[in-house]
Amino acid sequence: MAERSKPEDLEGRSAVASYVASLSADLASLARRNGLDTVGYLLEMVRLEAESVSRPNGRP
């Protein structure tokens, strides 16, 4: 896993969204490796939404 900021160090919508995207990507991978395909899929949707929000103007 990549090193990331601690949750208490995050400020602002974009920073939090980036953090959520990173965490959800790791969790999706973990879920899929352990046969939790639906959970992995849902976490991937979380990642995509969080990445979208973290971009300027919230656009892809």
Phi and psi restraints in degrees (range 20) as a CNS / XPLOR table:
assign (resid 1 and name C) (resid 2 and name N)
       (resid 2 and name CA) (resid 2 and name C) 1.0 -74.0 20.0 2
assign (resid 2 and name N) (resid 2 and name CA)
       (resid 2 and name C) (resid 3 and name N) 1.0 150.0 20.0 2
assign (resid 2 and name C) (resid 3 and name N)
       (resid 3 and name CA) (resid 3 and name C) 1.0 -72.5 20.0 2
assign (resid 3 and name N) (resid 3 and name CA)
       (resid 3 and name C) (resid 4 and name N) 1.0 137.1 20.0 2
assign (resid 3 and name C) (resid 4 and name N)
       (resid 4 and name CA) (resid 4 and name C) 1.0 -138.7 20.0 2
assign (resid 4 and name N) (resid 4 and name CA)
       (resid 4 and name C) (resid 5 and name N) 1.0 166.5 20.0 2
assign (resid 4 and name C) (resid 5 and name N)
       (resid 5 and name CA) (resid 5 and name C) 1.0 -63.5 20.0 2
assign (resid 5 and name N) (resid 5 and name CA)
       (resid 5 and name C) (resid 6 and name N) 1.0 156.3 20.0 2
assign (resid 5 and name C) (resid 6 and name N)
       (resid 6 and name CA) (resid 6 and name C) 1.0 -77.9 20.0 2
assign (resid 6 and name N) (resid 6 and name CA)
       (resid 6 and name C) (resid 7 and name N) 1.0 146.4 20.0 2
assign (resid 6 and name C) (resid 7 and name N)
       (resid 7 and name CA) (resid 7 and name C) 1.0 -54.7 20.0 2
assign (resid 7 and name N) (resid 7 and name CA)
       (resid 7 and name C) (resid 8 and name N) 1.0 -36.9 20.0 2
assign (resid 7 and name C) (resid 8 and name N)
       (resid 8 and name CA) (resid 8 and name C) 1.0 -71.2 20.0 2
assign (resid 8 and name N) (resid 8 and name CA)
       (resid 8 and name C) (resid 9 and name N) 1.0 -14.8 20.0 2
assign (resid 8 and name C) (resid 9 and name N)
       (resid 9 and name CA) (resid 9 and name C) 1.0 -89.8 20.0 2
assign (resid 9 and name N) (resid 9 and name CA)
       (resid 9 and name C) (resid 10 and name N) 1.0 -5.5 20.0 2
assign (resid 9 and name C) (resid 10 and name N)
       (resid 10 and name CA) (resid 10 and name C) 1.0 -85.4 20.0 2
assign (resid 10 and name N) (resid 10 and name CA)
       (resid 10 and name C) (resid 11 and name N) 1.0 138.2 20.0 2
assign (resid 10 and name C) (resid 11 and name N)
       (resid 11 and name CA) (resid 11 and name C) 1.0 -135.5 20.0 2
assign (resid 11 and name N) (resid 11 and name CA)
       (resid 11 and name C) (resid 12 and name N) 1.0 137.8 20.0 2
assign (resid 11 and name C) (resid 12 and name N)
       (resid 12 and name CA) (resid 12 and name C) 1.0 92.4 20.0 2
assign (resid 12 and name N) (resid 12 and name CA)
       (resid 12 and name C) (resid 13 and name N) 1.0 151.1 20.0 2
assign (resid 12 and name C) (resid 13 and name N)
       (resid 13 and name CA) (resid 13 and name C) 1.0 -57.6 20.0 2
assign (resid 13 and name N) (resid 13 and name CA)
       (resid 13 and name C) (resid 14 and name N) 1.0 -47.0 20.0 2
assign (resid 13 and name C) (resid 14 and name N)
       (resid 14 and name CA) (resid 14 and name C) 1.0 -64.9 20.0 2
assign (resid 14 and name N) (resid 14 and name CA)
       (resid 14 and name C) (resid 15 and name N) 1.0 -43.1 20.0 2
assign (resid 14 and name C) (resid 15 and name N)
       (resid 15 and name CA) (resid 15 and name C) 1.0 -64.6 20.0 2
assign (resid 15 and name N) (resid 15 and name CA)
       (resid 15 and name C) (resid 16 and name N) 1.0 -42.2 20.0 2
assign (resid 15 and name C) (resid 16 and name N)
       (resid 16 and name CA) (resid 16 and name C) 1.0 -66.7 20.0 2
assign (resid 16 and name N) (resid 16 and name CA)
       (resid 16 and name C) (resid 17 and name N) 1.0 -41.6 20.0 2
assign (resid 16 and name C) (resid 17 and name N)
       (resid 17 and name CA) (resid 17 and name C) 1.0 -62.2 20.0 2
assign (resid 17 and name N) (resid 17 and name CA)
       (resid 17 and name C) (resid 18 and name N) 1.0 -40.7 20.0 2
assign (resid 17 and name C) (resid 18 and name N)
       (resid 18 and name CA) (resid 18 and name C) 1.0 -63.1 20.0 2
assign (resid 18 and name N) (resid 18 and name CA)
       (resid 18 and name C) (resid 19 and name N) 1.0 -41.3 20.0 2
assign (resid 18 and name C) (resid 19 and name N)
       (resid 19 and name CA) (resid 19 and name C) 1.0 -63.1 20.0 2
assign (resid 19 and name N) (resid 19 and name CA)
       (resid 19 and name C) (resid 20 and name N) 1.0 -45.6 20.0 2
assign (resid 19 and name C) (resid 20 and name N)
       (resid 20 and name CA) (resid 20 and name C) 1.0 -62.1 20.0 2
assign (resid 20 and name N) (resid 20 and name CA)
       (resid 20 and name C) (resid 21 and name N) 1.0 -40.8 20.0 2
assign (resid 20 and name C) (resid 21 and name N)
       (resid 21 and name CA) (resid 21 and name C) 1.0 -60.6 20.0 2
assign (resid 21 and name N) (resid 21 and name CA)
       (resid 21 and name C) (resid 22 and name N) 1.0 -44.4 20.0 2
assign (resid 21 and name C) (resid 22 and name N)
       (resid 22 and name CA) (resid 22 and name C) 1.0 -64.8 20.0 2
assign (resid 22 and name N) (resid 22 and name CA)
       (resid 22 and name C) (resid 23 and name N) 1.0 -46.8 20.0 2
assign (resid 22 and name C) (resid 23 and name N)
       (resid 23 and name CA) (resid 23 and name C) 1.0 -63.3 20.0 2
assign (resid 23 and name N) (resid 23 and name CA)
       (resid 23 and name C) (resid 24 and name N) 1.0 -44.7 20.0 2
assign (resid 23 and name C) (resid 24 and name N)
       (resid 24 and name CA) (resid 24 and name C) 1.0 -66.9 20.0 2
assign (resid 24 and name N) (resid 24 and name CA)
       (resid 24 and name C) (resid 25 and name N) 1.0 -32.2 20.0 2
assign (resid 24 and name C) (resid 25 and name N)
       (resid 25 and name CA) (resid 25 and name C) 1.0 -63.7 20.0 2
assign (resid 25 and name N) (resid 25 and name CA)
       (resid 25 and name C) (resid 26 and name N) 1.0 -44.9 20.0 2
assign (resid 25 and name C) (resid 26 and name N)
       (resid 26 and name CA) (resid 26 and name C) 1.0 -63.9 20.0 2
assign (resid 26 and name N) (resid 26 and name CA)
       (resid 26 and name C) (resid 27 and name N) 1.0 -43.1 20.0 2
assign (resid 26 and name C) (resid 27 and name N)
       (resid 27 and name CA) (resid 27 and name C) 1.0 -67.2 20.0 2
assign (resid 27 and name N) (resid 27 and name CA)
       (resid 27 and name C) (resid 28 and name N) 1.0 -37.6 20.0 2
assign (resid 27 and name C) (resid 28 and name N)
       (resid 28 and name CA) (resid 28 and name C) 1.0 -61.9 20.0 2
assign (resid 28 and name N) (resid 28 and name CA)
       (resid 28 and name C) (resid 29 and name N) 1.0 -43.7 20.0 2
assign (resid 28 and name C) (resid 29 and name N)
       (resid 29 and name CA) (resid 29 and name C) 1.0 -62.4 20.0 2
assign (resid 29 and name N) (resid 29 and name CA)
       (resid 29 and name C) (resid 30 and name N) 1.0 -45.7 20.0 2
assign (resid 29 and name C) (resid 30 and name N)
       (resid 30 and name CA) (resid 30 and name C) 1.0 -60.3 20.0 2
assign (resid 30 and name N) (resid 30 and name CA)
       (resid 30 and name C) (resid 31 and name N) 1.0 -45.5 20.0 2
assign (resid 30 and name C) (resid 31 and name N)
       (resid 31 and name CA) (resid 31 and name C) 1.0 -60.9 20.0 2
assign (resid 31 and name N) (resid 31 and name CA)
       (resid 31 and name C) (resid 32 and name N) 1.0 -46.7 20.0 2
assign (resid 31 and name C) (resid 32 and name N)
       (resid 32 and name CA) (resid 32 and name C) 1.0 -65.8 20.0 2
assign (resid 32 and name N) (resid 32 and name CA)
       (resid 32 and name C) (resid 33 and name N) 1.0 -38.7 20.0 2
assign (resid 32 and name C) (resid 33 and name N)
       (resid 33 and name CA) (resid 33 and name C) 1.0 -62.0 20.0 2
assign (resid 33 and name N) (resid 33 and name CA)
       (resid 33 and name C) (resid 34 and name N) 1.0 -21.8 20.0 2
assign (resid 33 and name C) (resid 34 and name N)
       (resid 34 and name CA) (resid 34 and name C) 1.0 -110.8 20.0 2
assign (resid 34 and name N) (resid 34 and name CA)
       (resid 34 and name C) (resid 35 and name N) 1.0 22.1 20.0 2
assign (resid 34 and name C) (resid 35 and name N)
       (resid 35 and name CA) (resid 35 and name C) 1.0 79.1 20.0 2
assign (resid 35 and name N) (resid 35 and name CA)
       (resid 35 and name C) (resid 36 and name N) 1.0 12.3 20.0 2
assign (resid 35 and name C) (resid 36 and name N)
       (resid 36 and name CA) (resid 36 and name C) 1.0 -98.2 20.0 2
assign (resid 36 and name N) (resid 36 and name CA)
       (resid 36 and name C) (resid 37 and name N) 1.0 67.8 20.0 2
assign (resid 36 and name C) (resid 37 and name N)
       (resid 37 and name CA) (resid 37 and name C) 1.0 -63.1 20.0 2
assign (resid 37 and name N) (resid 37 and name CA)
       (resid 37 and name C) (resid 38 and name N) 1.0 -41.7 20.0 2
assign (resid 37 and name C) (resid 38 and name N)
       (resid 38 and name CA) (resid 38 and name C) 1.0 -66.2 20.0 2
assign (resid 38 and name N) (resid 38 and name CA)
       (resid 38 and name C) (resid 39 and name N) 1.0 -41.8 20.0 2
assign (resid 38 and name C) (resid 39 and name N)
       (resid 39 and name CA) (resid 39 and name C) 1.0 -62.2 20.0 2
assign (resid 39 and name N) (resid 39 and name CA)
       (resid 39 and name C) (resid 40 and name N) 1.0 -43.2 20.0 2
assign (resid 39 and name C) (resid 40 and name N)
       (resid 40 and name CA) (resid 40 and name C) 1.0 -59.2 20.0 2
assign (resid 40 and name N) (resid 40 and name CA)
       (resid 40 and name C) (resid 41 and name N) 1.0 -43.2 20.0 2
assign (resid 40 and name C) (resid 41 and name N)
       (resid 41 and name CA) (resid 41 and name C) 1.0 -61.8 20.0 2
assign (resid 41 and name N) (resid 41 and name CA)
       (resid 41 and name C) (resid 42 and name N) 1.0 -47.8 20.0 2
assign (resid 41 and name C) (resid 42 and name N)
       (resid 42 and name CA) (resid 42 and name C) 1.0 -62.2 20.0 2
assign (resid 42 and name N) (resid 42 and name CA)
       (resid 42 and name C) (resid 43 and name N) 1.0 -40.6 20.0 2
assign (resid 42 and name C) (resid 43 and name N)
       (resid 43 and name CA) (resid 43 and name C) 1.0 -66.0 20.0 2
assign (resid 43 and name N) (resid 43 and name CA)
       (resid 43 and name C) (resid 44 and name N) 1.0 -33.1 20.0 2
assign (resid 43 and name C) (resid 44 and name N)
       (resid 44 and name CA) (resid 44 and name C) 1.0 -66.0 20.0 2
assign (resid 44 and name N) (resid 44 and name CA)
       (resid 44 and name C) (resid 45 and name N) 1.0 -37.3 20.0 2
assign (resid 44 and name C) (resid 45 and name N)
       (resid 45 and name CA) (resid 45 and name C) 1.0 -65.0 20.0 2
assign (resid 45 and name N) (resid 45 and name CA)
       (resid 45 and name C) (resid 46 and name N) 1.0 -39.2 20.0 2
assign (resid 45 and name C) (resid 46 and name N)
       (resid 46 and name CA) (resid 46 and name C) 1.0 -60.0 20.0 2
assign (resid 46 and name N) (resid 46 and name CA)
       (resid 46 and name C) (resid 47 and name N) 1.0 -45.6 20.0 2
assign (resid 46 and name C) (resid 47 and name N)
       (resid 47 and name CA) (resid 47 and name C) 1.0 -59.2 20.0 2
assign (resid 47 and name N) (resid 47 and name CA)
       (resid 47 and name C) (resid 48 and name N) 1.0 -46.7 20.0 2
assign (resid 47 and name C) (resid 48 and name N)
       (resid 48 and name CA) (resid 48 and name C) 1.0 -61.5 20.0 2
assign (resid 48 and name N) (resid 48 and name CA)
       (resid 48 and name C) (resid 49 and name N) 1.0 -43.4 20.0 2
assign (resid 48 and name C) (resid 49 and name N)
       (resid 49 and name CA) (resid 49 and name C) 1.0 -65.7 20.0 2
assign (resid 49 and name N) (resid 49 and name CA)
       (resid 49 and name C) (resid 50 and name N) 1.0 -44.0 20.0 2
assign (resid 49 and name C) (resid 50 and name N)
       (resid 50 and name CA) (resid 50 and name C) 1.0 -63.9 20.0 2
assign (resid 50 and name N) (resid 50 and name CA)
       (resid 50 and name C) (resid 51 and name N) 1.0 -39.9 20.0 2
assign (resid 50 and name C) (resid 51 and name N)
       (resid 51 and name CA) (resid 51 and name C) 1.0 -63.2 20.0 2
assign (resid 51 and name N) (resid 51 and name CA)
       (resid 51 and name C) (resid 52 and name N) 1.0 -39.0 20.0 2
assign (resid 51 and name C) (resid 52 and name N)
       (resid 52 and name CA) (resid 52 and name C) 1.0 -63.0 20.0 2
assign (resid 52 and name N) (resid 52 and name CA)
       (resid 52 and name C) (resid 53 and name N) 1.0 -43.8 20.0 2
assign (resid 52 and name C) (resid 53 and name N)
       (resid 53 and name CA) (resid 53 and name C) 1.0 -67.5 20.0 2
assign (resid 53 and name N) (resid 53 and name CA)
       (resid 53 and name C) (resid 54 and name N) 1.0 -32.2 20.0 2
assign (resid 53 and name C) (resid 54 and name N)
       (resid 54 and name CA) (resid 54 and name C) 1.0 -75.6 20.0 2
assign (resid 54 and name N) (resid 54 and name CA)
       (resid 54 and name C) (resid 55 and name N) 1.0 -15.1 20.0 2
assign (resid 54 and name C) (resid 55 and name N)
       (resid 55 and name CA) (resid 55 and name C) 1.0 -77.7 20.0 2
assign (resid 55 and name N) (resid 55 and name CA)
       (resid 55 and name C) (resid 56 and name N) 1.0 154.7 20.0 2
assign (resid 55 and name C) (resid 56 and name N)
       (resid 56 and name CA) (resid 56 and name C) 1.0 -55.3 20.0 2
assign (resid 56 and name N) (resid 56 and name CA)
       (resid 56 and name C) (resid 57 and name N) 1.0 134.7 20.0 2
assign (resid 56 and name C) (resid 57 and name N)
       (resid 57 and name CA) (resid 57 and name C) 1.0 64.7 20.0 2
assign (resid 57 and name N) (resid 57 and name CA)
       (resid 57 and name C) (resid 58 and name N) 1.0 9.8 20.0 2
assign (resid 57 and name C) (resid 58 and name N)
       (resid 58 and name CA) (resid 58 and name C) 1.0 62.5 20.0 2
assign (resid 58 and name N) (resid 58 and name CA)
       (resid 58 and name C) (resid 59 and name N) 1.0 29.2 20.0 2
assign (resid 58 and name C) (resid 59 and name N)
       (resid 59 and name CA) (resid 59 and name C) 1.0 -112.2 20.0 2
assign (resid 59 and name N) (resid 59 and name CA)
       (resid 59 and name C) (resid 60 and name N) 1.0 150.4 20.0 2
